[in-house]
Every structure is written in structure tokens, then in C-alpha cells.
Amino acid sequence: MGGTADSVDRSTVHASHQASPLGPYLLFLGDTVEPGYAKTAFGLRDWAPERCIGELVLPGGTVSTGLERLSSEEAHAKGARALLIGVASPGGVIPPQWLPAMLDALRSGLDIVSGMHSRLSDIPELAFAAEAHGRRLVDVRVPPANIPIGTGAKRSGKRLLTVGTDCALGKKYTALSVTRGLQARGLDATFRATGQTGIMIAGAGIPIDAVVSDFLAGAAETLSPAADENHIDVIEGQGSLFHPGYAAVSLGLLHGSQPDMFIVCHEPGRTHVLGYPDVRLPTIEEVILQTVALGKLTNPAIRCVGVSVNTASYTDEQAQRLIAAESDRLGLPVADPLRGGPAFDQLLDRCQG
Amino acid sequence: MGGTADSVDRSTVHASHQASPLGPYLLFLGDTVEPGYAKTAFGLRDWAPERCIGELVLPGGTVSTGLERLSSEEAHAKGARALLIGVASPGGVIPPQWLPAMLDALRSGLDIVSGMHSRLSDIPELAFAAEAHGRRLVDVRVPPANIPIGTGAKRSGKRLLTVGTDCALGKKYTALSVTRGLQARGLDATFRATGQTGIMIAGAGIPIDAVVSDFLAGAAETLSPAADENHIDVIEGQGSLFHPGYAAVSLGLLHGSQPDMFIVCHEPGRTHVLGYPDVRLPTIEEVILQTVALGKLTNPAIRCVGVSVNTASYTDEQAQRLIAAESDRLGLPVADPLRGGPAFDQLLDRCQG
């Protein structure tokens, strides 16, 4: 172990060490007719409306975000600075019929931002045009080069990490909701993105699961640098300490984030790890104990400030009942951030310090 | 998270998915005059003598392994199949004066095996000559492509992992010694290498700390595949669960290895994590408890079979006394594998099942 992350491709611009944040965006929907493929565009519209100027749909496309339809030139005139690929294509490659619109975007002064599997800079026409027009091709799946090894040294400022009983149950949206809730209270809070959708929403971040193992904790340290004592970084969690495939990602992120506070995210009713029918889901209590046991290595003051439950499949009344019961049982604030209300206010109270 | 490790460079041959194991070796010492730079060559001579045919020293070089001095052609005639770069150079790059000998090795039918920072395949002359002569350029720092995500599924066969209170205190040599000890007893045991020196010694393996985080556990699963019920894989550990920079690597390796048994490696007298003067070293007991607590996710039957102490700086008598005292205190076999003796025999007894 040692050295720097030199096996990472340096030819592609990445989302963290940006001279300036990504966007504002023109959301690109291509010629898709399947709303399920446009999850990224919908996520951006919902979570970063202030960074979305409009949408660009190609002939034949039927999916819309409801935002104003603009050409790249019109969008640039209205303040857009990047075309964001908001739609997935089967196979994760850029279809040839998208290329003319992407080249036009570069000509119009827009960067291109993508979370697709194939890299923008691997398409020679795009690489050439970006160079010619002085624009950036940003692949948010690519981590920065030259990430240092984690030091474990204490940094100034406060940090909150969302952790989970599993993958895919609301760690990103909890972190976003808490960030906004704290900001609405006049606090100095920053959302720190660790996955591609989060990076697009924030306009910056590090795709933590794409970092070479040796540099995981160091990447998390880089992501939330030293700050003012009253500043709160709210860090998007990944995976789970009890996940047979991804626990290492969660641990590196925990150690590097050295959070003062964490929120456990959970989906009531889920009994097994997603995609692992033989692996029992840990309880919320197990996750709290394990997160404290492991997190204290880099922050002995780490504490759980509450639980975020994903009650998307519940009625309002069912959700209220569940939230009250869980809060009683655990002796902690429990809330569904997407429902807000007094329960979420109590959770935010704890996050203030 | 998901997909395959496609951000890994595929242009370089790596040490695992080899059609055939690496070597036997001709050890290349270059023109070095500093024995400290030749640690790799000495390690190979000491730990894989049966794979070392001779040494190649350039004019001006004064360091020797004591093996027979051979040209590439002579070594090939005696059974060598790879020139192993056994010496480090300042900066980790191949000095130009080494190139003629390396090209001659390829012409003589030898592969080239390197653990240096700069990649062999990035040197056009070498890439061209390897292609022309049908030889391999093997960079042992480069992990294989297409590593799957960890499944956590139980595999047949037995597994033993060496873990540690820290980095750099004998996990590799303990695993090698235990493998040989078991083999000497007629057991079917295989050393599984996870670092570059180990990979050179074994002729195969995966440099686990160079694997992209998402695929860490999957890489460890690939490293020790399903085997006969009585077969024992002895897996080289990395880092420590209490290391602020590398704990994630240790956890991914632990989860993917799903060991039935582990040995805790420790250097008596070390009080702080190497290079981290502010981080207290965990106790052996803490490492045992943590390894069981985390390892049981993928193997509920995980158990500690003993402790390996590195007593290199002790006299024989001091070492015997320390080993007896630690064994009494912990109620476990404690041995320095490099000293052997009855204590090591007791440790091996436990490793048999």
C-alpha cells in the first residue's frame, strides 16, 4: 500500500477538483420514449430545480420533465453552462443519433456532464470538439487522480453522515433533505455527494465506490475538508457495514468522514439485503452499535442523532403511526424527511449540535 | 454501485488470471550498488528458492543474491521463464540502461515481471518486443479486469486469513510459513497472495489494495475459489481493521475471504500505528473481537486459532519467554513462525482443523 492513485485514468475531467461547480444544466432527454430511463433528469428537476434551466428533447422523444424546451444556444443565453445527460440508454453507451446535439451544445458554450458507463472522452468527435471550444467533458463516475492516503487527522467543522441498514433506501435524499432543512434554519450546511446522481445535484463530489481501495478513506477526507467550527458537512452515505459486497466502501467512507453525527436510514418491511436473499437485514440498533464501534477510530465523539425511515409505500396515517412507534422504541428522533412535519423538525434539532 | 471493474486498465497482463503461473525466475538486479534496493530479489531467493534459477547483474552492479549469474539465454536453457525485476530504482521508473537487458530477456523467451510503479507496457520498446516475441509483460500491481461484486455466498474448502494489529509486521511471512508447515504435514494447502511481493513468490494472486472499492470483496472471493472440503487456502492479510487509512481494505478482504480461521499478527513493543504517531495500536484481544464481530457476516463459524509474534529484535531467550507469557495470558497458541519450534507446531495443530 502507498503512493498515489495513479492507476486512475487522468484523461477525463472529474467532478470534484473542478475549477468551478457543474451547471447550471440543460437536461438532455435524447429521443427516449421510456420515462423509466429518465430517472436522472427527474431527480435533477426535483432536487436541483435552481440548477435546471430547461430541457432538450430530440425528434421522436416523448418523455418530458415539464421544464421549458430550449436549444443549447437558448439555454446558454438563459444561464445554462452544461448539457446534462439525463437519460440512460440500453447498454450505457451514447447512441450515434445523440451526437449532433451534443456537438451543438459544445459549440454553444456548454460543458457535457454524464454518468453513463461509456466515457465521453472516449468518443473522438466529442473530445476534439470540447478541446476546440474550450469546454469540459465531465464523467461523474470517474474519481479524481492524486487522492492521498487517509491520515485519520481531526479536521475542524462538524460532519454528519447518513448510514443505512442496506443500499438503496434513502441515504442520498436524507442527506439532501437534512442539508436543506439546516440551511432553512439559517445554518451553514453543505451537502457532500459520493454517488453520481448526488454529484450532479451538488455540482461536485467524489464517486466513492469507484476509488481504488487504498485511497478510500483519503477520498472521504478530501471530500469534506476542514471548515469553520460551525459549518456542517452533510455527507451522502453508501452501502452498509453489513453488506457482503460493499461493507468496505461504507467503512472507508465512515473512517474518512470522521462524522460527529450519523443518521441511520432504513426501509421498514425490508427483511433481507437487496439482491442477497440469504442475508438477513441488520436491525437499526445493530447498525447504530456497529457504526459507533467502528467510527470511533477516527472520531471518539461519534453519536447517532436519529433515524430516517423510507415510508414511500405507506399511507400518511400508517407512516405517522410507524414513526411514533419507532421513536418510542429507540428513544431517538425518527422521521421520513420526504414527509417533513414535526418529526423531521425534531430530527433537525438534534443535527444542529 | 454495480457493473464490472471497467475503470481498470485492461492493456496490461496481470498476475491472477494467468494462463500459467509466473516464472521460474531469473532475478534482475540491474546496476544497483545498494542492497536496500534489492529487497524483492532477496525475498524471492529466501521464500521461493525453487522458483529462482539465477541472477542477472549489469556492469557496475555490486549487489548479489548469491545465486548463479546467468545470461537470459542461459537461464532460459535452465528452465527460467521470466525475468523478475528484483530491484527498485529511485522514483520507481525503469532506468534506460536496463532496457537492453530487458529486451534481450524477451528475445530469449522470458516474460518480464515487475512490481514497479511505472508500467512495463507503457514503455513502447518493451510493448513492441513482447508482442513480437510472444512474451508477457506482467505488472503485479495491476488487478485483473472484470472482478465481480462480492456475493457473500459460502464456498467449499477451508480458509485461513492472517490479520494484524497493524501493517508491516509479518502477515505475509506468517501466511507463507503456515502454508509450508501444513504442506510439510501432508496437508493440501495453498498460499493466496494479496500484495506484490506475495504475488511474485506465489506466481499468482490479486493486489487487493489496488482494486476499485466496489469490487474489493469480490476480488477476495475470486482469489480463493471453491475447493475440496479438506483443502486449506492460507490468505495473506493486508492492513488492519484499526488502521485509519486502510481498514476498508482489511474489511473487504475479510468479508470476501470468509475465513474459518484467522491468526493475529503482532509486533511486540509497537505502541502506535506505523506512520500515525497519534493512533494507539489496538491490543491483540481487540483485534480478535473485532475480526470475529465483522467476519461473522460471511462466516458465522470464524474463530481465532492463534497469534503470530514478530520477535526479530529479540534474543532467543527473550522470544521464548515472551511467547510463553503471551500464550498463557491469551489461552491461545502463540509463535514466531520464523523461529519455528514447538510453539509453531502447536499453532499448526490448531490450523489443521
Interface residues (C-beta under 8 A of the other chain):
Chain A: M1 G3 D6 S7 V8 D9 H117 R141 V142 I149 G150 T151 G152 A153 C167 I208 D209 A210 V211 V212 S213 D214 L216 A217 G218 Q238 G239 F242 P244 G245 Y246 A247 A248 V249 L251 G252 H255 Y276 D278 V279 Q290 A293 L294 L297 T298
Chain B: M1 G3 D6 S7 V8 D9 H117 R141 V142 I149 G150 T151 G152 A153 C167 I208 D209 A210 V211 V212 S213 D214 L216 A217 G218 Q238 G239 F242 P244 G245 Y246 A247 A248 V249 L251 G252 H255 Y276 D278 V279 Q290 A293 L294 L297 T298
